């Protein structure tokens, strides 16, 4: 149903509505070296053991552990050297028997009969006699890495929906995966609005501002596995706004900045309604970021973000980011949250949930947070300085130094 009047929703309700509107993009097969940070499209099951065979965890000598019983520096046990095995190769050595040893390198296969490896630093070799003196007692399986110790054959090793890390890429390489299926990157159209906005490099008139919002959003979209489609600035004209919006609606997500309040030249809501976008709400019980539109047309999600730079970025973090991740099949959507002792006094009027920029640190093992200072919604540097958001609930009247507050770590990966 198209919104005719202002619909004012809570932060939680707004996010719930957004996530209920998300559809999944398709998958694609890409080279492994391009997959780090992408969202896995399928469960991955191993068809091999990693490592493939029992192997040595040390440079040393493969022996039978029971032959070392009682060995010390003063009472060494002596072994006849019967061969050598290098990492990556397996020589035709005779089986290890009582009081015989085979020189072995880290990663080399354990020879038949051996059940332990003595580190080379705990031995002394008589090269003339071919004898190894052992100065420590071993237990069975000391310094042996077993076949499948890391990954067993038929084991599920990676779950669909994870964001692939560097370690995950290494695991896939160990499984001989040259390519991997990941979710496609949703295409995200970006439109800035207003005659007051000037592009980088453009001559700027008195009263104009640079188009920082578009570049903030371009970077955030790349960061969260989207393909940004920048469509430029819609000037204060219904026709121009409509023409650009028509192009934008060809993408999976549309983001506009500015033009969503009640000013004379705020045309975004009017244009979206005219183009058949179902507007589900246009105001959120939060600060900064109260004037925000969310709607959909077919499978395209539309976010009309406020124009102030901090409002734009916080609205993206809280609403667009989880929508993009959910659309990309991610199983983790939430930024980590924890309680911290606040080292700043903050005043607040009850009524809206507030997101303040903060600096999180650990003092004597206890989380602490400090306000970045002035919290104006136009002070983008406060987001540059911040590593977290201090979240004060709707009914809060502020906090005093020493109070416990909830914080959201914005520079960390998502968690369950």
C-alpha positions in Angstrom: 0.0 0.0 0.0 1.4 3.4 -1.0 2.0 5.8 1.9 -0.1 9.0 1.8 0.9 10.3 5.2 3.9 10.1 7.4 4.5 6.7 8.9 6.8 6.9 11.9 8.3 3.6 13.0 10.8 2.3 15.6 14.3 1.4 14.7 13.6 -2.3 15.3 10.4 -2.2 13.3 12.1 -0.5 10.4 14.8 -3.2 10.2 12.3 -6.0 10.5 10.3 -4.5 7.6 13.5 -4.2 5.5 14.7 -7.7 6.1 11.2 -9.1 5.4 11.4 -7.4 1.9 14.8 -8.8 0.9 15.2 -11.4 -1.9 18.3 -13.5 -2.5 20.5 -12.8 -5.5 21.8 -15.7 -7.7 25.2 -17.4 -7.4 28.2 -17.3 -9.6 31.4 -19.4 -10.0 34.5 -17.3 -9.6 38.3 -17.9 -9.3 39.5 -18.7 -5.8 41.9 -15.8 -5.7 39.0 -13.4 -6.3 36.8 -14.9 -3.6 38.1 -13.4 -0.4 35.4 -11.4 1.3 32.6 -12.9 -0.8 29.6 -14.8 0.6 29.7 -18.5 0.1 26.8 -19.9 -2.1 27.1 -23.5 -1.1 28.2 -25.7 1.8 31.7 -27.1 1.1 32.5 -30.7 1.9 35.9 -32.2 1.7 36.7 -35.2 -0.5 40.2 -35.7 1.0 42.0 -35.9 4.3 44.1 -32.8 5.3 46.9 -33.7 5.9 46.6 -36.7 3.5 48.8 -38.9 5.7 50.5 -39.1 9.1 53.5 -36.8 9.0 56.2 -35.4 11.2 55.7 -32.2 13.1 59.4 -31.8 13.6 62.8 -32.1 11.9 64.3 -35.1 13.7 64.2 -38.9 13.7 61.3 -41.3 13.4 61.6 -44.0 16.0 59.6 -46.5 18.1 58.7 -44.6 21.3 59.2 -47.7 23.5 62.8 -47.8 22.5 63.4 -44.4 24.2 62.3 -45.6 27.7 64.7 -44.2 30.3 66.6 -41.9 27.9 68.1 -38.8 29.6 71.2 -36.6 28.9 73.2 -38.8 31.3 71.7 -42.1 30.0 71.1 -41.8 26.3 69.6 -44.5 24.1 71.3 -45.3 20.9 69.7 -46.0 17.5 71.2 -47.1 14.2 70.3 -44.7 11.3 68.6 -46.5 8.5 67.7 -43.8 6.0 66.1 -40.4 5.4 62.7 -39.1 4.3 62.3 -35.5 2.9 59.1 -33.5 3.0 57.2 -34.0 -0.1 58.8 -37.4 -0.9 58.8 -40.9 0.4 62.0 -43.0 0.0 61.9 -46.8 0.0 63.1 -47.1 3.6 62.9 -50.3 5.5 60.3 -50.3 8.4 61.5 -48.8 11.6 62.3 -51.5 14.1 63.5 -51.5 17.7 66.6 -49.2 18.2 66.6 -48.1 14.6 65.8 -44.5 13.4 65.1 -42.8 10.1 66.0 -39.1 9.6 62.8 -37.2 8.9 61.9 -33.6 7.9 58.9 -31.6 9.0 55.9 -32.6 7.0 57.4 -35.8 5.7 55.3 -39.0 5.9 55.8 -41.2 8.9 57.5 -44.5 7.9 56.1 -47.9 8.7 56.9 -49.1 12.2 57.6 -45.6 13.7 55.2 -44.2 16.3 57.1 -41.1 17.4 59.5 -38.4 16.3 62.5 -37.2 18.4 63.4 -33.6 17.7 66.9 -33.2 16.2 67.9 -30.8 19.1 67.4 -33.7 21.6 69.8 -36.0 19.8 73.4 -36.2 18.8 74.6 -37.9 15.7 77.8 -39.9 15.2 78.2 -39.7 11.5 81.2 -42.1 11.4 79.3 -44.9 13.0 75.8 -44.0 11.8 74.5 -43.9 15.3 71.9 -41.5 16.9 72.1 -40.8 20.6 68.6 -39.9 22.0 68.5 -37.8 25.3 64.8 -37.8 26.1 62.0 -40.3 26.6 59.1 -40.2 24.1 55.5 -41.2 24.4 53.7 -42.9 21.6 52.6 -40.5 18.8 54.8 -37.6 20.1 55.4 -35.0 17.3 53.2 -36.8 14.8 50.4 -35.1 12.9 47.7 -37.5 11.8 46.0 -37.9 8.5 42.7 -35.8 8.6 43.8 -34.0 11.8 42.8 -30.7 10.2 40.0 -31.9 7.9 38.6 -35.4 7.5 37.2 -36.8 4.2 33.5 -36.2 3.9 33.6 -33.5 6.6 31.6 -30.3 6.0 34.2 -27.6 6.4 32.6 -24.3 5.3 29.0 -23.3 5.7 26.9 -21.6 3.0 26.4 -17.9 3.9 29.8 -17.2 5.5 32.0 -14.4 4.3 35.1 -16.0 3.1 38.2 -15.1 5.1 41.9 -15.5 4.1 42.0 -18.8 6.2 38.9 -20.0 4.3 40.6 -19.4 1.0 43.6 -21.4 2.3 41.2 -24.3 3.2 39.7 -24.2 -0.3 43.1 -24.3 -1.8 44.0 -27.3 0.4 40.9 -29.0 -1.1 42.1 -28.3 -4.6 39.3 -25.9 -5.4 40.4 -23.6 -8.2 36.9 -22.0 -8.4 34.2 -21.5 -5.8 30.5 -20.5 -6.0 29.6 -17.3 -4.2 26.5 -15.0 -4.2 26.5 -12.3 -6.9 27.1 -8.8 -5.8 23.8 -6.8 -5.7 23.8 -3.7 -7.9 23.2 -0.6 -5.8 22.3 2.6 -7.5 23.3 5.9 -5.8 21.6 9.2 -6.4 22.6 12.5 -4.7 19.9 15.2 -4.7 19.9 19.0 -4.5 21.2 22.1 -6.3 23.4 22.7 -3.2 25.6 19.7 -4.0 28.7 20.0 -6.2 30.8 17.2 -7.7 34.5 16.8 -7.0 36.4 19.0 -9.5 33.4 21.1 -10.3 33.5 24.8 -9.7 31.7 25.4 -6.4 29.4 28.4 -5.9 28.9 30.2 -2.6 26.6 28.1 -0.4 27.3 24.8 -2.1 28.9 21.7 -0.6 30.9 18.9 -2.1 29.2 15.6 -2.8 30.8 13.6 0.0 27.7 11.3 0.6 28.1 9.6 -2.8 31.7 8.7 -2.1 31.0 7.5 1.4 28.3 5.3 0.0 30.5 4.0 -2.9 33.1 2.9 -0.4 30.5 1.3 2.0 28.8 -0.6 -0.9 32.2 -2.0 -2.1 33.0 -2.9 1.5 29.8 -4.9 1.9 29.9 -6.9 -1.4 27.8 -4.6 -3.6 28.4 -3.2 -7.1 27.9 0.6 -6.8 26.2 2.3 -9.8 26.6 6.0 -9.4 24.0 7.9 -11.3 25.0 11.5 -10.3 23.1 14.4 -8.8 19.4 14.9 -9.3 19.0 18.7 -9.3 15.9 20.3 -7.7 13.6 19.4 -10.5 10.8 16.7 -10.5 11.5 15.8 -14.1 15.3 15.3 -13.5 14.7 13.4 -10.3 12.1 11.2 -12.1 14.4 10.5 -15.1 17.3 9.4 -12.8 15.1 7.4 -10.6 13.8 5.4 -13.6 17.3 4.3 -14.4 18.0 3.5 -10.7 15.0 1.2 -10.4 16.7 -1.2 -12.8 19.0 -2.2 -10.0 18.5 -4.5 -6.9 18.8 -1.6 -4.5 18.4 2.2 -4.9 19.9 4.7 -2.4 19.1 8.4 -2.6 20.6 11.0 -0.2 18.7 14.2 0.6 15.3 15.3 -0.6 13.3 13.2 1.8 12.2 15.8 4.3 9.3 18.3 4.0 11.0 21.1 2.2 9.7 22.8 -0.9 12.3 21.1 -3.1 12.2 17.6 -1.5 10.9 15.6 -4.4 12.1 12.1 -3.7 8.9 10.8 -2.0 6.6 12.4 -4.6 8.6 10.9 -7.5 8.8 7.4 -5.9 5.1 7.4 -5.4 4.5 8.5 -9.0 6.7 5.6 -10.2 4.7 3.0 -8.3 7.2 2.4 -5.4 5.3 1.0 -2.4 6.5 3.2 0.4 6.4 1.3 3.7 7.6 4.1 6.0 9.2 7.5 5.8 10.3 8.4 9.3 12.2 6.5 12.0 12.3 7.0 15.7 16.1 7.7 15.8 18.7 10.4 15.9 20.4 11.2 13.6 18.5 9.9 10.6 14.8 10.5 11.4 13.7 11.3 7.9 14.3 8.0 6.0 12.1 6.4 3.3 12.0 2.7 2.7 9.9 1.2 -0.1 10.0 -1.5 -2.8 9.0 -1.9 -6.4 8.8 -5.6 -7.5 12.2 -6.9 -6.1 14.0 -3.5 -6.0 14.5 -2.1 -2.5 14.5 1.7 -2.2 16.2 3.7 0.6 15.7 7.4 0.8 18.4 8.5 3.2 18.7 11.9 4.9 21.2 14.3 3.3 23.4 15.2 6.3 26.6 13.1 6.0 26.5 11.5 9.5 22.8 10.7 9.1 23.5 9.1 5.7 26.3 6.9 7.1 24.5 5.8 10.2 21.4 5.0 8.2 23.5 3.0 5.8 25.2 1.0 8.7 21.9 0.3 10.5 19.6 -0.4 7.6 21.2 -0.7 4.1 24.2 -2.7 5.2 22.1 -5.6 6.7 19.8 -5.5 3.7 22.7 -5.9 1.3 24.2 -8.7 3.4 20.9 -10.5 3.6 20.4 -10.1 -0.1 23.9 -11.6 -0.7 23.0 -14.7 1.4 25.1 -13.8 4.4 24.3 -15.7 7.6 25.7 -12.9 9.9 24.1 -9.5 9.8 24.7 -7.8 13.1 27.6 -5.7 14.2 29.1 -6.8 17.6 27.5 -5.1 20.5 28.7 -5.0 24.1 28.4 -2.9 27.3 31.0 -0.4 28.2 31.7 2.2 30.9 31.2 5.7 29.5 33.8 8.3 30.3 31.7 11.2 28.9 28.5 12.9 30.1 25.8 12.8 27.5 22.5 14.7 27.6 19.5 13.4 25.8 15.8 14.0 25.5 13.6 10.9 25.7 11.7 9.8 22.6 14.2 8.6 20.0 17.0 6.1 20.0 20.3 8.0 19.6 23.4 6.8 17.8 26.4 8.8 19.0 29.9 8.4 17.7 32.3 7.0 20.2 35.9 5.7 20.8 36.0 2.3 22.4 39.0 1.0 24.4 40.0 -1.5 27.1 41.2 -0.2 30.4 42.4 -2.7 33.0 40.4 -5.4 31.2 37.2 -3.4 31.2 35.5 -1.9 28.1 35.3 1.9 28.1 33.9 4.4 25.7 34.4 8.1 25.1 32.3 10.4 23.0 34.1 11.8 19.9 32.9 15.3 20.8 30.4 17.4 18.9 27.6 15.1 17.6 26.2 17.3 14.8 24.7 15.3 11.9 26.9 17.3 9.5 30.2 16.5 11.2 31.5 13.6 9.1 34.9 13.7 10.8 33.1 12.4 13.9 32.5 9.1 11.9 36.1 9.1 10.7 37.4 9.3 14.3 34.9 6.9 15.8 35.3 3.1 16.1 31.9 2.5 17.6 28.4 3.9 18.1 27.1 4.6 21.6 23.4 3.6 21.5 21.1 5.3 23.9 17.5 3.8 24.0 14.3 5.7 23.4 13.5 6.2 27.0 17.0 7.4 28.1 17.6 10.8 29.5 21.3 10.6 28.9 24.1 9.2 31.0 26.7 10.3 33.5 30.4 9.4 33.6 30.8 5.9 35.0 27.4 4.7 33.7 27.2 1.5 31.6 26.0 2.0 28.1 25.5 -0.2 25.0 27.9 0.2 22.1 28.1 -1.1 18.6 31.6 -1.9 17.1 31.3 -0.5 13.6 34.7 -1.5 12.2 34.4 -5.2 13.1 33.0 -8.1 11.1 29.4 -9.1 11.5 28.5 -11.7 14.1 25.5 -14.1 14.7 
